[in-house]
Amino acid sequence: MEGPLYNSRLSMVNFYKEQLRKFDKIGIGNFTEYDIKVTDALINITRKRLSQLSSTYDTKLTPAAERWRKRRERLKNGVRIIKNIRKQPNIL
């Protein structure tokens, strides 16, 4: 994905996730700092929009994040191999 679009999508997804956390913390029936009453409808609409954003756009990792994921997997596999070798009895 392109940098600005990817950052914009992430920003919007993070915004809606943060809103849901805020609504959960405030509680239904109470008001936000902008005098918006937290209702079931508001929470449902926010969840729906978050779902739309999450499914509308490609969720591929950035190239840098993909490289780190692959490196992390290689390191995990290497650790597993070493642990398995240590568990085996010495055949000498």
Backbone as CSV, one residue per row, in Angstrom:
resi,resn,N_x,N_y,N_z,CA_x,CA_y,CA_z,C_x,C_y,C_z
1,MET,0.834,-1.192,0.000,0.000,0.000,0.000,0.874,1.249,0.000
2,GLU,0.309,2.294,-0.483,1.005,3.562,-0.499,1.096,4.127,0.906
3,GLY,2.151,4.869,1.169,2.388,5.415,2.496,1.262,6.264,3.059
4,PRO,0.895,7.374,2.388,-0.136,8.258,2.960,-1.488,7.576,3.152
5,LEU,-1.901,6.750,2.174,-3.183,6.067,2.305,-3.144,5.088,3.468
6,TYR,-2.046,4.359,3.567,-1.906,3.392,4.647,-1.938,4.101,5.999
7,ASN,-1.214,5.197,6.119,-1.199,5.943,7.374,-2.573,6.515,7.687
8,SER,-3.284,6.968,6.668,-4.615,7.512,6.866,-5.565,6.420,7.356
9,ARG,-5.502,5.239,6.729,-6.362,4.138,7.139,-6.053,3.735,8.573
10,LEU,-4.790,3.610,8.881,-4.411,3.254,10.249,-4.889,4.302,11.245
11,SER,-4.773,5.549,10.873,-5.221,6.625,11.762,-6.712,6.518,12.034
12,MET,-7.482,6.274,10.985,-8.931,6.164,11.157,-9.305,4.928,11.972
13,VAL,-8.672,3.793,11.693,-8.954,2.577,12.458,-8.610,2.803,13.920
14,ASN,-7.451,3.388,14.174,-7.053,3.656,15.561,-7.990,4.640,16.240
15,PHE,-8.468,5.637,15.495,-9.413,6.601,16.053,-10.688,5.893,16.525
16,TYR,-11.258,5.045,15.673,-12.502,4.360,16.041,-12.285,3.360,17.177
17,LYS,-11.126,2.705,17.200,-10.828,1.805,18.317,-10.739,2.587,19.626
18,GLU,-10.085,3.732,19.558,-9.959,4.579,20.750,-11.314,5.090,21.213
19,GLN,-12.176,5.448,20.254,-13.524,5.900,20.606,-14.273,4.788,21.341
20,LEU,-14.197,3.564,20.842,-14.883,2.456,21.506,-14.346,2.240,22.918
21,ARG,-13.028,2.356,23.079,-12.449,2.231,24.434,-12.974,3.340,25.343
22,LYS,-13.050,4.548,24.789,-13.536,5.688,25.565,-14.996,5.486,25.967
23,PHE,-15.819,5.034,25.025,-17.231,4.798,25.320,-17.389,3.730,26.398
24,ASP,-16.573,2.697,26.329,-16.619,1.631,27.328,-16.240,2.169,28.702
25,LYS,-15.234,3.022,28.734,-14.773,3.595,30.008,-15.813,4.562,30.588
26,ILE,-16.401,5.378,29.731,-17.384,6.365,30.184,-18.661,5.677,30.647
27,GLY,-19.128,4.724,29.848,-20.349,4.005,30.188,-21.573,4.569,29.490
28,ILE,-22.516,3.695,29.217,-23.758,4.087,28.545,-24.560,5.027,29.442
29,GLY,-25.061,6.091,28.828,-25.862,7.071,29.557,-25.062,8.278,30.020
30,ASN,-23.758,8.181,30.007,-22.903,9.310,30.401,-22.484,10.097,29.156
31,PHE,-21.830,11.231,29.384,-21.486,12.134,28.295,-19.978,12.203,28.088
32,THR,-19.589,12.375,26.802,-18.179,12.548,26.458,-17.769,13.978,26.789
33,GLU,-16.495,14.277,26.533,-16.013,15.642,26.793,-16.643,16.660,25.852
34,TYR,-17.298,16.186,24.785,-17.970,17.076,23.838,-19.487,17.062,24.020
35,ASP,-19.953,16.609,25.177,-21.371,16.539,25.522,-22.171,15.648,24.581
36,ILE,-21.580,14.566,24.159,-22.275,13.552,23.357,-22.646,12.419,24.296
37,LYS,-23.922,12.065,24.309,-24.376,10.993,25.189,-23.996,9.637,24.584
38,VAL,-23.367,8.798,25.399,-22.980,7.461,24.961,-24.205,6.568,25.029
39,THR,-24.608,6.047,23.870,-25.778,5.173,23.784,-25.385,3.884,23.072
40,ASP,-26.277,2.906,23.148,-26.047,1.659,22.413,-25.939,1.939,20.915
41,ALA,-26.774,2.832,20.430,-26.758,3.158,19.003,-25.410,3.754,18.594
42,LEU,-24.874,4.646,19.406,-23.577,5.260,19.109,-22.471,4.205,19.079
43,ILE,-22.494,3.308,20.024,-21.492,2.240,20.079,-21.630,1.318,18.870
44,ASN,-22.860,0.954,18.527,-23.082,0.076,17.374,-22.635,0.728,16.063
45,ILE,-22.925,2.003,15.900,-22.514,2.721,14.695,-20.996,2.794,14.616
46,THR,-20.360,3.047,15.747,-18.901,3.124,15.777,-18.292,1.763,15.436
47,ARG,-18.844,0.685,15.986,-18.361,-0.666,15.657,-18.544,-0.965,14.175
48,LYS,-19.694,-0.560,13.631,-19.971,-0.815,12.218,-18.956,-0.089,11.338
49,ARG,-18.679,1.161,11.665,-17.711,1.938,10.867,-16.316,1.329,10.980
50,LEU,-15.934,0.910,12.165,-14.629,0.270,12.350,-14.547,-1.000,11.505
51,SER,-15.610,-1.764,11.492,-15.659,-2.983,10.688,-15.535,-2.658,9.205
52,GLN,-16.206,-1.613,8.759,-16.121,-1.204,7.356,-14.700,-0.802,6.981
53,LEU,-14.076,-0.029,7.832,-12.704,0.410,7.552,-11.744,-0.775,7.541
54,SER,-11.957,-1.697,8.452,-11.057,-2.832,8.558,-11.198,-3.774,7.378
55,SER,-12.397,-3.903,6.832,-12.607,-4.849,5.741,-12.503,-4.200,4.367
56,THR,-12.692,-2.905,4.272,-12.676,-2.231,2.982,-11.271,-2.155,2.414
57,TYR,-10.321,-1.888,3.266,-8.961,-1.688,2.806,-8.139,-2.950,2.990
58,ASP,-7.152,-3.093,2.147,-6.244,-4.218,2.225,-5.493,-4.152,3.549
59,THR,-5.402,-5.268,4.224,-4.768,-5.272,5.543,-3.338,-5.777,5.483
60,LYS,-2.715,-5.682,4.309,-1.322,-6.111,4.181,-0.423,-5.232,5.033
61,LEU,0.666,-5.828,5.461,1.651,-5.089,6.229,2.462,-4.200,5.299
62,THR,3.042,-3.160,5.860,3.966,-2.349,5.079,5.179,-3.216,4.759
63,PRO,5.960,-2.869,3.755,7.135,-3.679,3.436,8.091,-3.841,4.623
64,ALA,8.284,-2.782,5.384,9.179,-2.869,6.543,8.604,-3.808,7.602
65,ALA,7.308,-3.719,7.851,6.680,-4.595,8.841,6.729,-6.048,8.386
66,GLU,6.574,-6.276,7.091,6.659,-7.640,6.557,8.063,-8.209,6.733
67,ARG,9.080,-7.386,6.505,10.465,-7.850,6.716,10.696,-8.223,8.170
68,TRP,10.199,-7.411,9.098,10.360,-7.718,10.518,9.604,-8.994,10.898
69,ARG,8.403,-9.178,10.319,7.643,-10.387,10.612,8.406,-11.625,10.153
70,LYS,8.960,-11.570,8.941,9.726,-12.709,8.432,10.962,-12.967,9.290
71,ARG,11.641,-11.920,9.687,12.842,-12.068,10.528,12.468,-12.695,11.874
72,ARG,11.371,-12.213,12.457,10.918,-12.746,13.745,10.589,-14.237,13.627
73,GLU,9.932,-14.613,12.518,9.610,-16.026,12.306,10.869,-16.873,12.170
74,ARG,11.864,-16.368,11.425,13.127,-17.114,11.288,13.795,-17.297,12.637
75,LEU,13.786,-16.244,13.443,14.401,-16.343,14.771,13.653,-17.338,15.655
76,LYS,12.324,-17.314,15.608,11.529,-18.262,16.391,11.830,-19.695,15.960
77,ASN,11.911,-19.920,14.651,12.203,-21.254,14.149,13.587,-21.710,14.586
78,GLY,14.548,-20.808,14.566,15.898,-21.137,15.018,15.922,-21.517,16.488
79,VAL,15.188,-20.801,17.312,15.117,-21.106,18.745,14.467,-22.470,18.953
80,ARG,13.416,-22.773,18.190,12.761,-24.083,18.313,13.724,-25.214,17.971
81,ILE,14.498,-25.034,16.919,15.455,-26.065,16.511,16.487,-26.294,17.608
82,ILE,17.000,-25.208,18.164,18.002,-25.320,19.233,17.408,-26.017,20.447
83,LYS,16.177,-25.664,20.824,15.540,-26.300,21.983,15.336,-27.789,21.739
84,ASN,14.943,-28.157,20.522,14.744,-29.566,20.210,16.055,-30.342,20.242
85,ILE,17.110,-29.728,19.782,18.415,-30.393,19.826,18.843,-30.615,21.256
86,ARG,18.620,-29.645,22.107,18.996,-29.770,23.531,18.194,-30.850,24.243
87,LYS,16.946,-31.079,23.801,16.092,-32.074,24.440,16.504,-33.499,24.070
88,GLN,17.148,-33.665,22.927,17.514,-35.000,22.477,18.674,-35.529,23.317
89,PRO,18.619,-36.807,23.653,19.713,-37.394,24.437,20.965,-37.487,23.563
90,ASN,22.094,-37.394,24.226,23.371,-37.510,23.504,23.543,-38.954,23.041
91,ILE,23.851,-39.099,21.792,23.981,-40.430,21.218,25.455,-40.860,21.172
92,LEU,26.343,-40.064,21.604,27.770,-40.398,21.565,28.113,-41.453,22.522
